[in-house]
Amino acid sequence: MKSPNLIYDTDNNVILDKVDVTGYVCGEFVEFSTSYIYENRGGNDVEAVFTFPIPETAVLSGFEANIGGRTIKTTIESKEEAEKICDKLKEESSNFLLEEINANDFKISIGKIISGETIKLKISYIEELEYEEKSLKLTIPQIVEPINIENSKNLMNENDYKCYLNLLVEPFNEVEFESSTHDIAVEKGDGYIYKIYFNKTEYLDRDLVIYITEKELEETTGMIYENPKDNSNILYLRFMPDIEEEEENLVHEYEFLVDISSSMEGEKLLQAKNALQICLRSLNDKDTFNIVAMGDTLHYFNEGGKVLYNEENLILASKFIDNLQCEDDALIFEGIKHGLKDDHKGKENTILLFTDDIVDDEKEILDYVEKVCENSRIFPFGIDASVNTYFINKLARITYGKAEYINDNNKIEDTILNQFNRIRGLQVTDIKLDFGDMNVEKTYPRTIEYMYDEEPFSIFAKVRGKAEGVVTLTGMVGERRVQRRVSLNNLELEENANVIEKVWYKKRCDSIEQRIRFERSEVYNSMKNKLIELSKKIGVLTSKTSFILIEEVYDPVLNTAFKKFLPVNIKYEESDNIDDFCGVYYRNSLNKDFSEATRKEMMRILASYQFASGAFSDSILDTSEDKILYTAKSIIGFTEGKEEINIYKNLLNKGLSYIVYALNDEIENYSETTIIACYLAFNQSLKRIIIKNDKKSWAKKWNETFEKELIKRNIDINKAETILKSSIENEKLEDNTLKGLIDHLVLK
């Protein structure tokens, strides 16, 4: 995560004097306010710029500056109105300028800070926290000391400032907190209220990361926020379906449609190739697939149609992907027609389409798909900002798929893998909500097309009058009917509705932003005006609004204060964010010095080296024990870090199944190192909760089997990890081989 930063000129001594972070966490949402106090202790005046990023899942909700007695705050206007105001201010001179670089990066030109002057800056934003292994991850970015652009070495000592933390956490249920980055203290109040602060002197010289884990993760829970002023309540409900699998795995048919037009040249095509390699390795036995590259003509992996997923076809498909080259055009319409050619026969086909192209004949394509498609679903991936969002969203909507978008901060592999996991997993469809006798004014989302197994899903509802009784959710999993109920009488009634009310309106804005992409003309303009109205009401940015700075200027003659506009420059530029990894890999050659690679980079490469059987191996000629050992160590490498590994969940479960299959109940015939690796693989997989509930007893049984075998061989299981890593360290670590990659990942 990037960091807030003050940059100034001339050889002076601007210091960071104080940082104060306050936050209110409500369920999966948080509003942060961070104050920074800087002081110019040098002998000369300086010109300064303050840059601050906010997380990708956050939206800026406020900015305030106090500089030399001037108080500057923000208000929100439509982008058109903001540009008009800025045009009028161009002739005026102002040292203060707020620049919106992109949706998550801002820069403030503060202007002159005179010697001895103190400035105070305050940033506020609302963030939707993300789950990592069933825990909510809360991150507060590190703070970089002021940087003198004329002197790379700052004159002040590092961490010579006061730093305070005050978080109020209001979760759904009883929770535990863990931070490996800072020493935090937790105070529990009445009910489910917690206060978090630093236990000792700490600094934000590194990201502060706190994991919030519910002691019992319930399928259905929620909160009620009461607003006595207008006799209303906001319901905030969370569903996390845990659906039992059918005894027999469903067989899926896949069609991968890949744009290879000239605009995909370079990194985008390389990322798409790597993503396809990993998608193939997420298929199961009896699945069928085909790959169609859409260029000047259609290029088929198999001219005769879909093939069975097995080792031989996986190897051939991998070579086909590696050999793809860009051409001038992309026959998107012809590719979609091919994907739907058997739809009239009642065959369900899952189509994954990824493209960065602007489609010219969108109406003709959409009309065709709406007429022909009855059984298939299309999951389009729009790559790059120039993609036709209306077309992508409409295509997904009319086929009951889901659209995703790739941007600078979100690698194509992650997006596709998350989507693919949803497709492979169980889904609840035909969802209906029953609020009983409650007077519900609005809900977000308005309609629910899908819920995915073990993925949290939040629902908001505004209720006029009393909020009591039971909310019932019903849906279908295949041919089965499922039902989940939330008793509102068991939920906590909260009085502080400030954050959740902002979230409620933000969710309404999100809903309009999603739907406005499908519209044109009058409907589009009506939705745009509503979006601007809600954005101004809650003070949160949307795609149709921008910040305006206002300074209150006091006139002593008239004894009154006037509001003065200051300029805001909305100049969307390429982000200068550099990711931890390049994401460009070839399957044919590792060609990598793994000692310098990050864990995320190594996991991405390793994921593309799994065979259809589930084994991690670079050669079908490896011995059975080599494959078991490589697979077990690969699973250890994936599971022992703190990285998000949900996108690899299916691959890792296949690896565990392969180990059991390959052992063939002859565990006593394998080496000590192999058994230790198998034990650690199962043990850590259970700890990281990557195994579904209905398979946990199976995994625990094998974990116990490996443990008993180690005890039988007089091996201390508490030293198993140390023994394995020592055996790796005693060998020469290799580069450019799969074995070397796996060993580096285990030791990293």
N, C-alpha and C positions, 0 to 999 in steps of 0.2 A: 504494500500500500504506500502511495506517495505521501509526503509530509508537508505540513504548513511551514512556511519559510519566509523570513524577512531578509531582503537584499538591499544594501545601501552602498553609496559611493563615497569617495574620499577616505583618507586614512584616519578614521575616527573610531570611537568605541561605543557602539550601540549595543546595549545588553538586554537580554530577556530577564525581567525582574520577577514575573509571577505568571503562573498558569493555573487556572481554576476550571475544572471539568465537572459539570453537573449533568445529571441525566435521569430520566424517568422511564423505566422499562415496564411496558404493559403487554404481557403475553409475548407475542413475537415481534413487537414494535418498540422503538425507543426514540425519544427526542433528546438530543444532546445540545447543550449550550457550553461553548468553551470560550473563556476570556483570556486574552493575552495582554500583558502589560510590558511595554518596551520603554527604555530610557536612553536618551543620547547623553552619555557622560563625557563625550569628547569636547574639544575646545571650539569646534567649527560646526556650522549647520550641515545637514546631509539631505540628500534626496533618497527616498526609500520606496520600495515596492514590496507588497505582501502577497504571496501566492498561497492558496489553500485548496486542496482537493477534498472531495467528500466521497464516500464509498459508492460503488456502482448501484447499489440497491437503495440509495438515499436520495432525498430531494431537499434542496436548501429552503429553509423556512424563515430565515432572518439574518440580517447583518447590521451591526451598529459600531460606530467609531466615535471616539472622543479624542480630539486632537487640538491642543492649544486652546481649549475653551470652546471649540466647535463641536456640536453634536450632530452626527449624520446618521440617518436611518434609511431603511428601505421601504418602498411600497411597490405594489405590482400593477402593471398596466398590460394591455394587449401589446403584442410585438409591433403592430402598426403604429399605435399611439406612442410607444416608447421611442420608435425611430423618428417620429415627428418632433418629439420633445428634444431629442438629441440633435436633430438638424438645426433647431432654433438656437441651440447652445454652442454650435460650432464656432461662432464668431466671438463667444465669450472666452476669457482665459480662466482656466480652473486647474489647480494643481492636483485635484482629487479626481480619480477616474476608476470606475469599476469595469473590468473587462470579463465577459463571460466567454471563456475559451471554448468550452463545450459543456455538455449537460452536467459534468461532474468536476470541472476544473475552473477556478476563478482566479483573477489577478486584480489587485488593487494598487493603483499608483497613488501613494499617499502624498507625494510631493515633499515639501521641505519640513524637516524636523529640526528646530533650532536647538542650539547647545543648551543642555539642562532640561529640555522638554520631555515630558512623559506622554505616551500615547496608549490608549486602551482600545483593543479590537475585540469584538464579540461575534462569534459565528454560531448559528443554530441550524440544525437539520434533523429531519425525521428519517429513520432508517428501518427497513424491514429486515430483521435478522434472519440468517440462513441456518438451516440444520446441518450439522456434521455428525454422523453416527448417532442420531437421536438426541443430540445436544445442540442447544442454541449457542452460536458463536458470536460473542460481542467483542468488537475490536475498536480501540481508540488509537488513532495513528500517532506515531512518534513525532516529536517536535525537533526541528533542526535549529541549532543556534543561529543567530543573525550572521549573515555572510557579507563580508566586505568585498565587493567585486574588484577593488583595486589592490586588495591584500588578501590572499587566500587563507592566511592564518588569522583567526580572530584574536583580538587582544584580551578577551575575557577568558576566565577559566570555564571549562565545561561543567554543566550541571550546577552552576552557581545561581540558582533561582529557586523560588518557593513553588511547590507543586501540590495541588490539593485535588482530591477526588471525592465526590459525593453522589452516589447512585442510589436511587430508590427503585426497588424491583418488586413488581407485582405479578407473579406468575399464575398459571392456572391451578397448580397444585404445589405440594411441598417439593422443594428443589435443593440441590447441592451445587456449590460453586467451586470451580477449580481454575487456578491461574498458574502457569509455569513460568510466566514472564515477570510477575511482580508479587510482592508480599501483600496480600489483601486481608482485611478483616471483615467479618460478616456479623451483623446484628439482626436477630429475628424479632419482629414486632408482633402485633396482634394478627391473627389469621395468617394469610400467606403474604406478609409484607417483610421485605428484607432491606437493610441498609448496608452498602458496601463503601469502604474507604480504605486508604492506605494504612497498613499496620505499622509502618515505620517510614522514615524519609525515603521517598522514591522519586524517580524522574522519568519523564517520557522520552528518554534517549533511545527507546525501542518501542515497538507497538505494544500496547497493553491488550492482552487477549484473555478473556474470561469465558469459560464454558459453563453454561447453565443447564443442568441435567435434572429432569423430573425423576423422583424416586420411583414412582409408578406411572408409566406412560399410558394414559387412558385413551381408548378409542374415541370417546366422545367427552368433551368438556367445554367450558366457556366462562364468560363473565357477563355481568349486567352492569351497565353504567346509567345511573339515574340523573335526569336533568329536571329538577323540580320547577324551574322557571317556565318551561313550556309543557309541563306534564307529559314528558316523553322519556323513553328509555332506548338505549342502544344495546342490542344483543351482539356479542362477539363470541361466536361458536367455532370450535375447532373439531374437525373429524379427521381421524387417522385410521382408515379401514385396515383391518387385519383379516384378510380373506383366506379361507382354507382352499388349497388347490384341489382340483379334481385328481382322481387317482391316475388317470392317463393324461400325459402332457398333450396339449393341443399342437397340431401340426400346422405350420404357417407357410404361406407362399409369398416370396419377396421379389420385388422388381426394383432394382437400384438404377435410377435415371441420373446421369451425370453430365452436366454442361461442360463441354470442352472447347467452347468458343475462345477467340483470341483474348477476350477480357479476363479469362481465367488463367492466363499465362503467369508462370512464376509461383510465388508462395501459395496462392489460393488453390491451385491445382495440386501442389504437393501436399497441402493440408487435407484436401479432399481425398487424395489417394490413401494417406495414412488412416483417415477416418473410415474409409471403406474396408481397409484391411482389418480394423478392429471390429467393425460391424459384422463382417463375415465370421469372425471368431466368436461372435455372440449367438450364432445360430445353433440349433439343436438337431439331434438325429431325426431323420425323416422330414426335416424342413426341405423345401426346394427354393431355388433362387436363380435369377439371371441378372446380368449387368448390361445396361445399354448406355453407351457413350454417345451423346448427342452433339455431333459436329456438323460438317457440311453434308454428311450422310449419317445414318444410324450405324453404329458399330456394335455388334452383339458379341458378348462373351460366348454364347452358344446360339447358333443360328436356329437350332431346332426347338428352342424354348427353354423352360426351366429345367435345372438338373438337380439331382439329389445331393444334399450336403454330406460329403464324405471327404476323406483325406485326399484322394486323388483330385477331386474337383476343387478343393480348397487350394491346392498347390497350383493348379492351372489358372484359377481365378486370380490368385495373387500375381502371377506373371502377366496376366492380361491387364491388371490395374497398373503395374509398374511400367508397362509399355505404352500407356496412354499419352498422346501428344495433342497439343491444342491445334485447332483449325480455325478458319475465319468465322464461320457462322455456327449457330446451334439450332437444330430442328426440334424445338421444344414441343410444338403441337404434335409432330409425328411421334415423338417419344411417348407422350401421354396417350395417344391413340393406341400405341403398341401395348402399353401397360394395362389398358382397359379392353383389349380385344376379346378376352374370354369372359367379360363381366356378364354378358347376356346368358351365359351358360350356368349362372348361379355360383360361379367360383369367386370366393373372397380373396382379394389380392391386396397386399400391403405394399404401397408404392412410396419409396423415399426419393424425393426429387430435390437436388440442390443445384442452385443456379445463382449467378449474379447478373443475369441478363434483364434488359428492359423489354418486355413482350409487347410487340406491336399489335398483334391480332388477339388481344385479350378477350374481347366480347365473343368472338367466334369460338375460342377455346372454352370459355366458361359455359356458354350455351351448350356446346357439345358434351362437356362433362356432366352438366346438370341433367341432360337428356339421357345419357348412356349409363352413367354410374349408379348402380343400385347396391352392389355388394362390396365394392372395394373402398379403401380409404387411402387418401393421399396426404402425406406428411411433407410439405414443402419447406425448404431451408433457403431463406433469402440471404445472399452474401453481398456485403458492401452497401453503402448508403444509397447508391443509385438504383437499387432494385425496386421493381414495381410493387409496392406494399399492398396496394388495392388488389392486385391480381393474386398475390401470394396468399393473402388472408381469405379472399373469397374462394379460392381453390380449396383451401383446407376446410372452410366452413361448409360448403355444399357437399363435401364428401365425409363429413364428420371426422376429419383429421385434426391436426394441430400444426400451426405455423410457428417457425422459429426464425430468429434473425442472428446473423453473425456480425459482430462489430470488432473494433480494434482491441477491445479489452476482453473479448470472449472468443477463445480459440474454437475453430470449427469442430475439432475432435470432441471437446467437452459437450458442446451443444447437441451433436448428433448422438453421442453415447447416452446422454440423459434421455433424449427422445426415444432412442432405441430400447432403453430399459423399460420405458413406459409401454411401448408396443409389445414387448415380450411379457411384461407382467400382467397381472389380473386387473381388470377394469370394471368399475361400476358404471352402468349406463342407464338411460331412461330414468334419471333421478328426479324425484319430486320431494318437495318440502311441505310439511303440514304444520302450521303454527297454532292449530287449535282455534280458540275463540279470540285470540289476540288481534288487535287492530294494527296490522302491519302496513306502514306507509310505503316503504321502499326496502329492497334488499340488494346486497352486492355479494356475488354477481347476480344479475337479473335471472339468468338461466344457468344451469349446471349441466354440461354435456357429458363430462367424464370425471370420475375420481379414480386415482390409481392406488393400487395396493401399497400400504405402508408409507404413502406420501401425505404429509399434513395438508389439509385443505380448510381454509378459513372462510366463514360466512358472516356477513354483517347484516343486521336488520334494524330499522328504526321503527319503534312501536309507540303508538299514541295511547296513553293511559297505562294500565297495569301490564307488567310483563311477568306472567306466571303460567304454570301448567307444564306441558310437555311439547317439545319440538320433535317431530318424527321425520326421518329421512328414509325413503324407500328407493330401491333401484334394482337393476338386474345384473347378475354376473353370468354371462352366457344365457342359459335357460333357467338359472336359479334366481329366485327373488330373495333379496336381502333387505334387512331393516335395522336401523340404528336410532336410538331415542336419547334425547337429552332432557333431563328433568330440571327445569329452571329453578325449582324450589331448593335444589341442592347447590346452586351456584352462589358465589359471593356477590353481594350488592355493594358496588363501589361508588363513592361520592365524587372522587376526582375524575371528571369526565373530560378534562382538557385535552389530553393526548389522544384518547380514543375517539373523541369528536373530530379532531384533525384527521385521524386515520380514516374515519368514516367518510369524510368529504374527499380525502385523497383517493380513496377507493372508488368513489363516484366519478372522480376525474379520470382515474385509470380506465373505468368502464367506458366512458365516453371516448377516450383516446383509442381504445381498441375498436369500438364500433364505427368511429368516424372514418376509419380507413376504407370502410365498405361503401361509403356514401358519396354522392355528387350533388352539385347545385344547391337547391333550397334546403334540403335536409342537412347537407354538410354545413351550410352557413348557420342554420339553427343550432346544431350541436356545437359548433365552434363558439358561438356566442354564450351558450350555457357553460362551456368549459372555461371561458374567460371569466364569467360571473363567479363561478365556484372558486377559481384560483385566486381571485381578488378577495373573496370573502374570508378564506382561511390563510392567505399569505403564503401559499406554496406554489412554486413554479410548475408550469406545464409546458408542453411544446408550443402553445399558442400565446404564452405570456413572457414577460421579461421584468427584471427589477428596474426601478427608478430610484435614484438616491435623492433624499430630501434633507436639506439643512434648514434648521430653524434659526432665523436671523432676527435678533432683537433690535428694534428701533427706539432709542431712548427719548426721542422727541415726541413720537406718537404714543410711547409707552405700550407698545404691542409687539407681538412676534409675527414675522412673515415667513412663509415657507418658500424656500428657494430650491429649484431643481438643479441637480448636478448631473453631468453626462455619464451614461453607461454605454460601453462599446460592446455590441453583440457581434463578435467575430469568430464564428466557428472555424477552427483550424484543425489540422491533423494533430492528434494527441502525441505528445513527446514521451508518452509512457513506454518504457521498455520492459517487456515481460521477462519472467524468470527463464524462459526457454524460447527457442525459435519455432518449435513445432514442425520442422521440416526434416523428414527422415525417409530413407529408402530401406525397403525390406532386404534387398539383395546384399547389402554390405553395411555392417555396423559402423566401421570407420570412425571410432570415437575414443577419445581419451576420457575414460569414465571417472578418473580421479577428479576432474574438473566439472563433471556434470552434476546437475541438481537431482534430487530424488524424483521430482515431478517429471523431469526429462527422461530419466531412466525408466520410470514406470510406463511412460507413453511408448517407448521403444519396445520394452519387454512385452507389453500387451499384444503387439502385432506378431509375436513369435509363439503363439499358442496353436497347437494342432487341433483338428476337428475333434479328436479324442478327448481333449482337455489337457493334454500334456504340454508343458513348456519345453521346447526342444528346437534345435536348429538343424536337426538331421533325423530322418526316419531310420537311419542306421545306428543311432545311439542304442546302447543296451537298455533293457527294461529297467535295471536298477539306476542307470544314469538318468533316465526320464523321470523316474519317481523322485530321485534326489533333486534334480533341477526343478521339478514342479513344486515340491515341498518348500525348497529354498525360495522360489519365486513368490509363493504365497506368504512366506515369512517377510520377504522384502516389502511386499505391498502393505502388510498389516501392522508392522511394528512402528511405523511413523505416525504422525498426527494429520497427515494429508487426508483430504476428502477422497474416499475410494468407492463411493456408491456406484460410480459409472463403471467400475470394474467388477461389480458384485456378481454378475452372471458368469464372467470368466473365472473368477476365483472359486465359485461353487462347482463349476465344471472341473476345475483342477482337483478339488477335494474328492469328487466322485471318481476321477481317473486314478488317484492314488489307491483308493480302496479296490477298484476294479483290477488294477495292475498287480497289487500284492497277492491277489488270488488266495487269501487265507493262508499264505505261507510266510508269515511275518518273521518266523524264526530263522529263515534263510537269508535275511538281509543284514547288512553291516550296521554297526553301532551308529555311525554317522547318519545313515539313511533313516533309521528308526527315530533318532533324536530329532531330525528335521521334520519327519512326519508328525511327531508329537507336538512340536512347536507350531507347525502349520495349523493343526486342528485347534490347539489351545488358544492361539492368538485370533483365529477366525471366530471362535465363540466369544472372546472378549470384545472384539470389534463389532459384534452384532451384524455380521454379513450373512448369517445363515437364517433362513426363514423359520418361523416357529414350528411348522410341521416337520422340519428336518433336524431340529435341535437335538432330539433324543437320539437320532442316528449319529450325529456328530459327537455327542457326549459319549456314546458307547465306544466309538473308535478312539476318542481321546483317552478313555480309560484303558482300552486295549493296549495302546502304545505305552501308557504310563506303567502298566503291569509288566510289559516286556522289558522296559528299562530297569525297573526294580529287580526283576528276575536276573538281569545282567549286572546287578550291583552298581548301577549308575544313579547318582543323586539327581533327581529331576529338577531340583532348585538350581543346579549348576548346568542344566542342559544347554541353555543359551550360550553360556561362557565356553562350554566345550565345543559347540558348533563353530562359534566365531574364532576360537583359537585354531581349529583345524583349517579354517579358511586362511587365516593370517600366516600359518606355517607353510602354506603353498605360495608360490609366486602369483600375485594377482595379474590376470591377463587383460589386455585391451583388444578390441576388435573381434571378440568372441562372445557368444551368448553366455558361456560359463563365467567369463570375466564380468559381464554386465550384472548377472545375478549376484555374484560374490560382492561386487562393489555396492549393490543396493542393500544387501543384508548388513554390511558393515557401516553404511553411511549414517 
